[in-house]
C-alpha cells in the first residue's frame, strides 16, 4: 500500500499528486466523490455525471438486455438484412411474434 500527502490551502483545496491522479485515472476537470467508509475515513471515487436523457441506459433491466444482446452477437445469433425494406419486414415479424406471446 502506498501513501501520499496533500496540503490544504486557505480555502480547503488540495492538489492530488500525479501518481494518485494516474492511479484513479482522472485528470483536470474530472469529478471525484469523497465517499465515507464504515471506518469513518473517506475514499476517493472517480465519478461522471450522466445526462437525465441517458439515465435509461443505466437501468438494471436495460443493462440485462444489453448483456443478452452482446452474448447473442458473440454466439453468432444474428440476422442480416440486405435492404431497408428487408430489415423492416424482419422487425415487423418480431413485433407480431411478441404480440402473440403476450396474448397466449
Buried (B, 14 or more C-beta within 10 A) or exposed (E): EEEEEEEEEEEEEEEBEEEBBEEBEBEEEEEBEEEEEEEEEEEBEEEEEEEEEEEEEEEEEEEEEEEEEEEEEEEEEEEEEEEEEEEEEEEEEEEEEEEEEEEE
